[in-house]
Amino acid sequence: MILLKDVIDAGNWFHCEYKRGNQSYQFRLRILSFQKLDLTQVDEPEKISLEKETTIWLMEAEMINLTKEPISSGVIGYMDLKNQKGMKYHMSFDSHLLAFSEFGKMKRLNRFNTQLLIPKIKAVGAIILRLPVNDDNAEYSISIRNGSICEV
């Protein structure tokens, strides 16, 4: 189990590999931060779709594609967060945050959703995660669906 807090504190890179169909993809990942979204920082926050009993968290990260061909930056969507009770959470989307808000542009929320990762070039951006309202003190671990993650 790789605790998210430890990953951020150490600042280390992780080697990730996952399989989709017959293809195997590899990338390096470094998590820079994980913070609850402060809605007062977002322009027109009323346009964000908020499900009941959820809060939005932002995870800032750096990625490097190790595959020989460009790959979709959406590969970060294969990363799961799991709390200490075993509940899993995946990357989420919000059209206002990703495509229309100045806040989203500043935080580069669109970087890991629509752009390609060119081999050997570092990409920096953030992803959205929707987590339960009362889970602020949860400890999360990270894993890769259909794959593996290990410290470099």
LUMFI-305021 format. One line per 5 residues: number of its first residue (from 0); their letters; for each residue y negated, z negated, x of N, C-alpha, C. Coordinates in Angstrom, 2 decimals. Example, Ala and Ser with C-alpha at 12.3 -4.5 7.8 and 13.67 -1.06 7.14 Angstrom:
2
0) AS) 5.69,-7.80,13.19,4.50,-7.80,12.30,3.30,-7.80,13.20; 2.25,-7.08,12.85,1.06,-7.14,13.67,-0.03,-7.87,12.90
This chain:
152
0) MILLK) 1.17,0.00,0.84,0.00,0.00,0.00,-1.25,0.00,0.89; -2.20,0.85,0.58,-3.43,0.96,1.36,-4.57,0.46,0.48; -5.10,-0.71,0.80,-6.17,-1.30,0.00,-7.49,-0.57,0.23; -8.14,-0.21,-0.85,-9.39,0.53,-0.79,-10.45,-0.23,0.00; -10.57,-1.52,-0.23,-11.56,-2.34,0.48,-11.36,-2.25,1.99
5) DVIDA) -10.11,-2.33,2.43,-9.80,-2.24,3.87,-10.15,-0.87,4.43; -9.89,0.18,3.64,-10.18,1.55,4.06,-11.68,1.71,4.31; -12.49,1.19,3.40,-13.95,1.31,3.53,-14.45,0.47,4.69; -13.98,-0.78,4.77,-14.43,-1.68,5.84,-14.11,-1.13,7.23; -12.91,-0.57,7.40,-12.49,-0.08,8.70,-13.15,1.26,9.05
10) GNWFH) -13.47,2.05,8.05,-14.10,3.35,8.30,-13.17,4.36,8.94; -11.87,4.15,8.82,-10.89,5.03,9.46,-10.62,6.29,8.64; -10.15,7.31,9.33,-9.70,8.53,8.69,-8.25,8.38,8.30; -7.86,9.06,7.21,-6.48,9.07,6.74,-6.00,10.50,6.63; -4.75,10.71,7.03,-4.10,12.01,6.90,-3.41,12.03,5.54
15) CEYKR) -3.73,13.05,4.74,-3.15,13.17,3.40,-2.41,14.49,3.29; -1.30,14.44,2.59,-0.53,15.64,2.34,-0.02,15.58,0.92; -0.07,16.70,0.22,0.50,16.74,-1.12,1.09,18.11,-1.36; 2.00,18.15,-2.33,2.67,19.40,-2.66,2.31,19.80,-4.08; 2.06,21.08,-4.23,1.84,21.66,-5.55,2.66,22.94,-5.59
20) GNQSY) 3.67,22.93,-6.42,4.62,24.05,-6.44,5.36,24.09,-5.12; 5.41,25.27,-4.51,6.08,25.43,-3.22,5.13,25.23,-2.04; 3.85,25.03,-2.32,2.85,24.91,-1.27,2.64,23.45,-0.86; 2.39,23.26,0.42,2.05,21.95,0.96,0.63,22.03,1.51; -0.20,21.06,1.16,-1.60,21.04,1.59,-1.86,19.77,2.38
25) QFRLR) -2.67,19.89,3.44,-2.99,18.74,4.27,-4.50,18.63,4.42; -4.98,17.40,4.40,-6.40,17.16,4.64,-6.60,15.76,5.19; -7.73,15.56,5.82,-8.12,14.23,6.28,-9.14,13.70,5.29; -9.13,12.39,5.11,-9.99,11.74,4.14,-10.54,10.45,4.71; -11.83,10.24,4.52,-12.44,8.96,4.88,-13.31,8.54,3.69
30) ILSFQ) -13.04,7.34,3.19,-13.80,6.80,2.07,-15.01,6.05,2.64; -16.20,6.45,2.21,-17.43,5.85,2.73,-17.91,4.67,1.90; -17.77,4.78,0.57,-18.22,3.69,-0.30,-17.55,3.80,-1.66; -17.60,2.70,-2.39,-17.05,2.63,-3.75,-17.92,1.65,-4.50; -18.75,2.18,-5.42,-19.73,1.33,-6.11,-19.83,1.69,-7.58
35) KLDLT) -20.12,0.66,-8.37,-20.35,0.87,-9.79,-21.66,1.65,-9.96; -21.65,2.62,-10.85,-22.83,3.45,-11.09,-23.91,2.62,-11.79; -25.10,2.62,-11.21,-26.27,1.98,-11.81,-26.95,3.05,-12.65; -26.82,2.95,-13.97,-27.34,3.97,-14.88,-28.85,4.14,-14.78; -29.56,3.12,-14.30,-31.02,3.25,-14.18,-31.41,4.24,-13.09
40) QVDEP) -30.48,4.59,-12.21,-30.77,5.57,-11.16,-30.57,7.01,-11.62; -29.94,7.18,-12.78,-29.61,8.52,-13.27,-30.69,9.02,-14.20; -31.12,10.26,-13.98,-32.06,10.88,-14.90,-31.33,11.21,-16.21; -31.92,10.88,-17.32,-31.36,11.08,-18.65,-29.95,10.49,-18.79; -29.79,9.19,-18.54,-28.46,8.58,-18.60,-27.82,8.63,-19.99
45) EKISL) -28.63,8.81,-21.01,-28.08,8.90,-22.37,-27.20,10.14,-22.55; -27.30,11.11,-21.65,-26.49,12.32,-21.74,-25.11,12.16,-21.10; -24.87,11.01,-20.45,-23.55,10.75,-19.85,-22.59,10.35,-20.96; -21.39,10.96,-20.96,-20.41,10.54,-21.95,-19.70,9.30,-21.46; -19.94,8.21,-22.15,-19.31,6.94,-21.79,-18.30,6.56,-22.86
50) EKETT) -17.06,6.45,-22.46,-16.06,5.95,-23.39,-16.25,4.46,-23.55; -15.88,3.95,-24.70,-15.98,2.52,-24.97,-15.15,1.74,-23.96; -15.69,0.62,-23.53,-14.98,-0.31,-22.63,-14.71,0.28,-21.24; -15.52,1.27,-20.81,-15.36,1.80,-19.45,-16.69,1.74,-18.71; -16.58,1.71,-17.40,-17.75,1.85,-16.53,-17.45,2.98,-15.56
55) IWLME) -18.50,3.56,-15.04,-18.34,4.66,-14.09,-18.57,4.11,-12.68; -17.66,4.45,-11.80,-17.77,4.09,-10.38,-17.86,5.38,-9.58; -18.57,5.33,-8.48,-18.70,6.48,-7.59,-18.01,6.16,-6.26; -17.20,7.10,-5.81,-16.55,6.98,-4.52,-17.08,8.09,-3.62; -17.81,7.71,-2.57,-18.31,8.69,-1.61,-17.26,8.86,-0.52
60) AEMIN) -17.05,10.12,-0.12,-15.98,10.40,0.83,-16.33,11.60,1.70; -15.59,11.71,2.79,-15.62,12.88,3.66,-14.21,13.45,3.69; -14.11,14.78,3.69,-12.80,15.44,3.73,-12.84,16.58,4.73; -11.70,16.81,5.38,-11.53,17.95,6.26,-10.21,18.64,5.90; -10.28,19.90,5.57,-9.11,20.70,5.24,-8.34,21.00,6.53
65) LTKEP) -7.07,20.65,6.56,-6.22,20.93,7.73,-5.27,22.10,7.48; -5.34,22.68,6.29,-4.53,23.84,5.95,-5.20,25.09,6.54; -4.45,26.12,6.83,-5.01,27.30,7.50,-5.92,28.14,6.61; -5.79,28.01,5.32,-6.60,28.77,4.37,-7.57,27.83,3.65; -8.68,28.38,3.13,-9.55,27.55,2.29,-8.75,27.03,1.09
70) ISSGV) -9.03,25.80,0.71,-8.37,25.20,-0.46,-9.42,24.62,-1.38; -9.04,24.42,-2.61,-9.95,23.84,-3.59,-10.30,22.41,-3.20; -11.57,22.07,-3.30,-11.98,20.70,-3.00,-11.42,19.73,-4.04; -10.92,20.26,-5.14,-10.32,19.42,-6.17,-9.06,18.71,-5.71; -8.60,18.98,-4.48,-7.42,18.28,-3.97,-7.64,16.77,-3.96
75) IGYMD) -8.90,16.33,-3.88,-9.17,14.90,-3.91,-8.76,14.31,-5.26; -8.62,15.18,-6.25,-8.15,14.74,-7.56,-6.70,14.29,-7.56; -5.99,14.55,-6.47,-4.61,14.08,-6.34,-4.55,12.64,-5.82; -5.71,12.07,-5.53,-5.76,10.68,-5.09,-5.77,9.78,-6.32; -4.95,8.76,-6.28,-4.90,7.76,-7.35,-5.43,6.43,-6.86
80) LKNQK) -6.09,5.73,-7.75,-6.42,4.32,-7.51,-5.48,3.51,-8.37; -4.97,2.43,-7.82,-4.10,1.56,-8.59,-4.58,0.14,-8.41; -4.73,-0.60,-9.54,-5.15,-1.99,-9.43,-3.93,-2.88,-9.18; -4.19,-4.16,-8.97,-3.10,-5.08,-8.62,-2.08,-5.25,-9.74; -2.41,-4.80,-10.96,-1.46,-4.87,-12.09,-0.66,-3.58,-12.23
85) GMKYH) -0.92,-2.61,-11.35,-0.17,-1.36,-11.38,-0.78,-0.26,-12.24; -1.95,-0.51,-12.83,-2.62,0.51,-13.64,-3.21,1.59,-12.73; -2.96,2.86,-13.06,-3.44,3.98,-12.23,-4.67,4.63,-12.85; -5.57,5.07,-11.97,-6.80,5.74,-12.39,-6.99,6.98,-11.55; -7.45,8.06,-12.21,-7.66,9.34,-11.55,-9.14,9.70,-11.56
90) MSFDS) -9.49,10.69,-10.77,-10.83,11.24,-10.76,-11.22,11.65,-12.18; -12.49,11.46,-12.52,-12.98,11.78,-13.85,-14.12,12.80,-13.73; -14.59,13.29,-14.86,-15.64,14.30,-14.88,-16.69,13.93,-15.92; -17.90,14.37,-15.70,-18.97,14.26,-16.68,-19.92,15.41,-16.41; -20.10,16.30,-17.38,-20.90,17.50,-17.14,-22.34,17.19,-16.78
95) HLLAF) -22.94,16.17,-17.39,-24.33,15.85,-17.05,-24.43,15.39,-15.60; -23.57,14.46,-15.20,-23.62,13.95,-13.83,-23.31,15.04,-12.81; -22.29,15.84,-13.08,-21.85,16.84,-12.12,-22.76,18.04,-12.00; -23.25,18.52,-13.13,-23.93,19.82,-13.10,-25.43,19.79,-13.38; -25.90,18.79,-14.10,-27.28,18.87,-14.57,-28.22,17.80,-14.03
100) SEFGK) -27.72,16.65,-13.65,-28.63,15.57,-13.24,-29.06,15.71,-11.78; -30.28,15.33,-11.51,-30.78,15.30,-10.13,-30.02,14.25,-9.33; -29.66,13.15,-9.97,-28.87,12.10,-9.32,-27.55,12.67,-8.81; -26.88,13.44,-9.66,-25.62,14.06,-9.27,-25.76,15.00,-8.09; -26.87,15.75,-8.07,-27.13,16.65,-6.95,-27.36,15.86,-5.66
105) MKRLN) -28.13,14.76,-5.79,-28.43,13.93,-4.62,-27.15,13.29,-4.05; -26.25,12.86,-4.93,-25.00,12.21,-4.50,-23.90,13.23,-4.20; -24.18,14.51,-4.40,-23.22,15.59,-4.16,-21.94,15.43,-4.98; -22.12,15.10,-6.27,-20.97,14.90,-7.15,-20.21,16.19,-7.43; -20.86,17.31,-7.27,-20.20,18.58,-7.54,-19.39,19.08,-6.34
110) RFNTQ) -19.58,18.50,-5.17,-18.94,18.99,-3.94,-17.42,19.02,-4.03; -16.84,18.01,-4.65,-15.37,17.93,-4.71,-14.82,18.40,-6.06; -15.58,19.24,-6.74,-15.12,19.74,-8.03,-15.01,21.25,-8.10; -15.92,21.98,-7.45,-15.91,23.43,-7.63,-15.93,24.21,-6.33; -16.20,23.57,-5.23,-16.35,24.31,-3.98,-15.06,24.29,-3.15
115) LLIPK) -14.91,25.31,-2.33,-13.74,25.37,-1.45,-13.95,24.51,-0.22; -12.85,24.02,0.32,-12.86,23.34,1.61,-12.43,24.35,2.65; -13.33,24.67,3.54,-13.05,25.63,4.61,-12.27,24.88,5.70; -11.25,25.48,6.30,-10.48,24.78,7.33,-11.36,24.21,8.45; -11.07,22.97,8.84,-11.68,22.29,9.98,-13.17,21.96,9.83
120) IKAVG) -13.75,22.15,8.64,-15.17,21.83,8.44,-15.28,20.63,7.50; -16.01,19.61,7.93,-16.15,18.39,7.15,-17.00,18.63,5.90; -16.51,18.14,4.76,-17.25,18.19,3.50,-17.55,16.75,3.09; -18.77,16.53,2.61,-19.20,15.19,2.19,-19.62,15.27,0.73; -19.16,14.32,-0.06,-19.52,14.29,-1.48,-19.04,13.01,-2.12
125) AIILR) -19.01,13.02,-3.44,-18.59,11.84,-4.18,-17.80,12.26,-5.42; -16.98,11.36,-5.89,-16.24,11.60,-7.13,-16.52,10.47,-8.11; -16.26,10.76,-9.37,-16.46,9.81,-10.46,-15.10,9.23,-10.85; -15.07,7.93,-11.06,-13.89,7.27,-11.60,-14.33,6.40,-12.77; -13.59,6.45,-13.86,-13.88,5.60,-15.02,-12.87,4.46,-15.00
130) LPVND) -13.41,3.24,-14.97,-12.58,2.05,-14.87,-12.91,1.09,-16.00; -11.99,0.18,-16.32,-12.26,-0.77,-17.40,-13.49,-1.64,-17.11; -14.21,-1.99,-18.16,-15.44,-2.77,-18.06,-15.23,-4.08,-17.32; -14.20,-4.80,-17.63,-14.01,-6.14,-17.07,-13.15,-6.15,-15.82; -13.12,-5.08,-15.07,-12.26,-4.98,-13.89,-13.05,-5.00,-12.58
135) DNAEY) -14.26,-5.58,-12.60,-15.12,-5.56,-11.41,-14.49,-6.22,-10.19; -13.67,-7.23,-10.41,-13.08,-7.96,-9.28,-11.67,-7.48,-8.93; -11.24,-6.39,-9.53,-9.90,-5.86,-9.23,-9.86,-5.37,-7.80; -8.68,-5.45,-7.23,-8.46,-4.87,-5.90,-7.66,-3.60,-6.10; -8.17,-2.52,-5.55,-7.54,-1.22,-5.73,-6.88,-0.75,-4.45
140) SISIR) -5.77,-0.07,-4.62,-5.12,0.61,-3.51,-5.19,2.10,-3.78; -5.05,2.90,-2.73,-5.09,4.36,-2.90,-3.75,4.96,-2.51; -3.43,6.05,-3.20,-2.22,6.82,-2.89,-2.49,8.27,-3.26; -1.59,9.15,-2.84,-1.69,10.58,-3.14,-0.52,10.96,-4.03; -0.82,11.50,-5.21,0.22,11.96,-6.12,0.99,13.11,-5.50
145) NGSIC) 2.29,13.10,-5.60,3.15,14.14,-5.03,2.92,14.32,-3.54; 2.61,13.22,-2.86,2.37,13.36,-1.44,2.33,12.03,-0.72; 1.61,12.04,0.42,1.58,10.85,1.26,0.18,10.68,1.84; -0.09,9.45,2.27,-1.34,9.13,2.93,-1.03,8.12,4.02; -1.58,8.34,5.21,-1.37,7.38,6.31,-2.58,7.42,7.23
150) EV) -2.82,6.29,7.88,-3.96,6.19,8.79,-3.74,7.09,10.00; -4.83,7.71,10.45,-4.77,8.59,11.63,-4.86,7.75,12.88
